[in-house]
Amino acid sequence: MKENTKSKLFFLLFIMFCTTTFGQDNAKFKVVLDPGHGGKDFGAIYHGFVEKNIALNVALKVGKLLEQDDNVQVIFTRKTDVFIELTERPNIANKNDADVFVSIHCNGEAKKAAFGTETFIMGPTKNASNLEVARAENSVITLEKDYKVKYAGFDVNSPETIIGIGIQQEANINQSIDLASKVQDGFTNGLKRKNRGVKYAPFWVLHKTAMPSILIELGFLSYQQEGAFLNTDEGQDDMAKMIAKAILSYKKEFFAGGGSNDTKEPVAAAVTPRQQPVEVKQPVETPVAAATASNEGVVFKVQISASGRSLDTTPANFKGLNNITKDASTSVIKYFYGATSQYSEAKELLEQAKAKGFTSAFVVAFRDGKKITVQEALSKN
């Protein structure tokens, strides 16, 4: 009897060991999709186009595309037309220990002249139009019971009052910028939508998340032609495919969990660029420096920042650090410190960068001029 008990105990311990040892390697990439508004909160309404419906439809389509990848787990803050309190949306992401949080919205403005896509990350800004977008999205809190207690200290009419960024959130800023950049590049290059850029704004829903987080404005419902595009199945399919493609590209680049590195692209109907209200030619900036120091083998670098500003790669602009390169091939310029074929040396470079004040810096890897995951680089190096 005792031997039988010991055998059962050994078997249970063995199962626990296997789960602990190998479970993380098989972990899925968790994506929280947050369709803005819902229920009694309609969001922007222009020309009969309703933000809450378009945001939900696009989010559901994104989720369906992502779920074609067996290594992705999709979690929705809502899947139907229901009202979800603003404070609950980031809570859902945090409770599920999500890898990314993607909130989907539509824009609107009184003059009914603006159009184009823009993607936001959390951050303070003095830009009037950015603050107006944040004010509009944050105003939903007034529909909640006891909102003055739950959101004490936050003035919905002055969203710049959110100025504190937590340590965890600060560490996620670069990744948030990278994901936002991928989304905008997809909209611009894949669909020829007007690119209004990657921007900072003080959104409550992003302020409270503990992972890389973005808020996508699909376009302006107030501009009738763009609103009509976003209100069609074809338009929603197109936007959803670009969002899903960006998320999967981010997963391949940053996620070190289980599954193959050969991420499958979402399968959807062929995307045909839609006609724009006005032909907008996007400025093309030639990269000042290649993303890698060599086109042969694996090269590790330390990404210290990402910004829409183009800076000279002089030590004076980077707190005394030299050997700075930058990649301006996307809508957000990325700055890198150092270059080495040894991961141990890359970690030393990372510590040097953090000591200089770049606390959110992280190691990135390239192979033959193309960015790969650090895990993949270590397995092939």
Residue pairs with C-beta under 8 A, 6 or more apart in sequence:
24 257
24 258
25 257
25 258
26 257
26 258
26 259
27 257
27 258
28 71
28 72
28 73
28 257
28 258
28 259
29 69
29 71
29 72
29 73
29 99
29 251
29 255
29 257
29 259
30 72
30 73
30 75
30 96
30 97
30 98
30 99
30 100
31 63
31 66
31 72
31 73
31 74
31 75
31 98
31 99
31 100
31 102
31 247
32 75
32 76
32 77
32 92
32 93
32 96
32 98
32 100
32 101
32 102
33 59
33 62
33 63
33 74
33 75
33 76
33 77
33 102
33 104
34 59
34 76
34 77
34 78
34 89
34 92
34 93
34 101
34 102
34 103
34 104
34 205
35 52
35 55
35 56
35 58
35 59
35 60
35 76
35 77
35 78
35 104
36 43
36 51
36 52
36 55
36 103
36 104
36 105
36 106
36 137
37 43
37 51
37 52
37 55
37 105
37 140
38 52
38 56
38 78
38 80
38 81
38 82
38 83
38 84
39 52
39 81
39 82
39 83
39 84
40 83
40 143
41 52
41 83
41 140
41 143
42 50
42 51
42 52
43 50
43 51
43 52
43 55
43 105
43 106
44 50
44 51
44 106
44 107
44 108
44 136
44 221
44 222
45 51
45 108
45 221
46 108
46 112
46 221
46 222
46 224
46 227
47 221
47 222
47 224
47 227
47 228
49 106
49 221
49 227
49 228
49 230
49 231
51 105
51 106
51 108
51 221
52 81
53 81
54 106
54 218
54 221
54 230
54 231
54 236
55 104
55 105
55 106
55 218
56 78
56 79
56 80
56 81
57 236
58 104
58 218
58 236
58 239
58 240
58 243
59 76
59 104
60 76
60 79
61 236
61 237
61 240
61 241
62 102
62 104
62 240
62 243
62 244
62 247
63 74
63 76
65 240
65 241
65 244
65 266
65 267
65 268
66 72
66 74
66 244
66 247
66 248
66 266
67 74
68 264
68 266
68 267
69 248
69 251
69 259
69 263
69 264
69 266
70 259
71 251
71 257
71 258
71 259
71 260
71 263
72 248
72 251
75 92
75 93
75 96
75 98
77 84
77 88
77 89
77 92
77 93
78 84
83 143
85 144
86 138
86 140
86 141
86 144
86 204
86 205
87 141
87 144
87 150
87 151
87 204
87 208
89 103
89 205
90 101
90 205
90 206
90 207
90 208
90 209
90 210
90 213
91 208
93 101
93 209
93 210
93 211
93 213
94 208
94 209
94 210
94 211
98 211
99 211
99 212
99 251
99 255
100 179
100 211
100 212
100 213
100 214
100 247
100 250
101 206
101 209
101 211
101 212
101 213
101 214
102 179
102 213
102 214
102 216
102 243
102 247
103 203
103 205
103 206
103 213
103 214
103 215
103 216
104 215
104 216
104 218
104 243
105 137
105 215
105 216
105 217
105 218
106 217
106 218
106 219
106 220
106 221
106 227
106 230
107 114
107 118
107 133
107 217
107 218
107 219
107 220
107 221
107 222
108 136
108 220
108 221
108 222
109 132
109 220
109 222
110 222
111 222
112 220
112 222
112 223
112 224
113 223
114 220
114 222
114 223
115 194
115 219
115 220
115 223
115 225
115 226
115 276
115 277
115 278
116 193
116 194
116 195
116 196
116 219
116 220
116 226
116 280
117 184
117 187
117 188
117 193
117 194
117 195
117 196
117 216
117 217
117 218
117 219
118 133
118 184
118 195
118 196
118 197
118 198
118 199
118 217
119 180
119 183
119 184
119 198
119 199
119 214
119 215
119 216
119 217
120 130
120 133
120 134
120 180
120 198
120 199
120 200
120 201
120 203
120 206
120 214
120 215
120 216
120 217
121 173
121 176
121 177
121 180
121 198
121 199
121 200
121 206
121 213
121 214
121 215
122 165
122 169
122 173
122 176
122 200
122 201
122 202
122 203
122 206
122 207
122 209
122 213
123 165
123 173
123 200
123 201
123 202
124 160
124 162
124 163
124 200
124 202
125 131
125 160
125 199
125 200
125 201
125 202
126 160
127 199
127 201
130 199
130 200
130 201
131 159
131 160
131 201
131 202
133 201
133 217
134 159
134 201
134 202
134 203
135 156
135 157
135 159
137 203
137 205
137 215
138 154
138 156
138 159
138 202
138 203
138 204
139 156
141 147
141 150
141 151
141 154
141 156
141 204
142 156
144 150
151 204
153 161
154 161
154 162
154 204
155 161
159 201
159 202
159 203
160 202
161 202
162 202
162 204
162 207
163 202
165 173
165 207
166 210
168 210
169 207
169 209
169 210
170 359
170 360
171 359
171 360
172 210
172 211
172 212
172 213
172 360
173 360
174 303
174 305
174 306
174 360
174 361
174 362
175 212
175 250
175 254
175 362
176 212
176 213
176 214
177 198
177 306
177 307
177 332
178 212
178 250
178 253
178 254
178 306
178 332
178 334
179 212
179 214
179 246
179 247
179 250
180 198
180 214
180 332
181 198
181 306
181 330
181 331
181 332
182 245
182 246
182 247
182 249
182 250
182 330
183 214
183 216
183 242
183 243
183 246
184 195
184 197
184 198
184 331
185 246
185 330
185 331
186 242
186 243
186 245
186 246
187 193
187 195
187 239
187 242
188 194
188 195
188 282
188 331
190 241
190 242
190 245
190 271
190 273
191 238
191 239
191 242
191 271
191 273
191 274
192 273
192 274
192 276
193 219
193 274
193 276
194 276
194 277
194 278
194 280
195 280
195 282
195 331
196 217
197 308
197 331
198 308
198 331
198 332
201 215
203 215
205 213
205 215
206 213
206 214
206 215
216 243
218 230
218 239
219 226
219 227
219 229
219 230
220 226
220 227
221 227
221 230
223 277
225 277
226 277
229 235
229 274
230 236
230 239
234 274
235 274
237 268
237 269
237 271
238 271
238 272
238 274
240 268
241 266
241 268
241 271
242 271
244 266
244 268
245 265
245 266
248 263
248 264
248 265
248 266
249 263
251 263
252 261
252 263
252 373
253 371
253 372
253 373
254 373
255 373
256 373
256 374
256 375
261 372
261 373
261 375
261 376
285 310
285 328
285 333
286 328
287 326
287 327
287 328
287 329
288 310
288 313
288 325
288 326
288 328
289 313
289 325
289 326
289 327
290 325
290 327
290 369
291 301
291 325
291 327
291 329
291 334
291 336
291 366
291 369
291 371
292 299
292 301
292 339
292 366
292 369
293 299
293 301
293 325
293 339
294 339
295 368
295 369
296 368
297 341
297 367
297 368
297 381
298 341
298 365
298 366
298 367
298 372
298 377
298 380
298 381
299 339
299 340
299 341
299 365
299 366
299 367
300 339
300 340
300 341
300 342
300 343
300 345
300 346
300 349
300 363
300 364
300 365
300 366
300 374
300 377
301 325
301 336
301 337
301 338
301 339
301 340
301 346
301 349
301 363
301 364
301 365
301 366
302 336
302 337
302 338
302 346
302 349
302 350
302 353
302 361
302 362
302 363
302 364
303 334
303 335
303 336
303 361
303 362
303 363
303 364
304 318
304 321
304 324
304 335
304 336
304 337
304 353
304 358
304 361
305 334
305 335
305 358
305 361
306 332
306 333
306 334
306 335
307 332
307 333
307 335
308 331
308 332
308 333
309 333
310 326
310 328
310 333
311 317
311 318
311 326
311 335
313 324
313 325
313 326
313 335
314 324
315 321
315 322
315 324
317 324
318 324
318 335
318 337
318 356
319 356
319 357
319 358
320 356
321 337
321 352
321 353
321 356
323 337
323 338
323 339
324 335
324 336
324 337
325 335
325 336
325 339
326 333
326 334
326 335
326 336
327 333
327 334
327 336
336 364
337 349
337 352
337 353
337 358
337 361
338 346
338 349
338 352
340 346
340 349
341 381
343 363
343 374
343 377
343 378
343 381
346 363
347 363
349 363
350 361
350 362
350 363
353 361
354 361
363 374
364 371
364 374
365 371
365 372
365 373
365 374
365 376
365 377
366 372
366 377
367 376
367 377
367 380
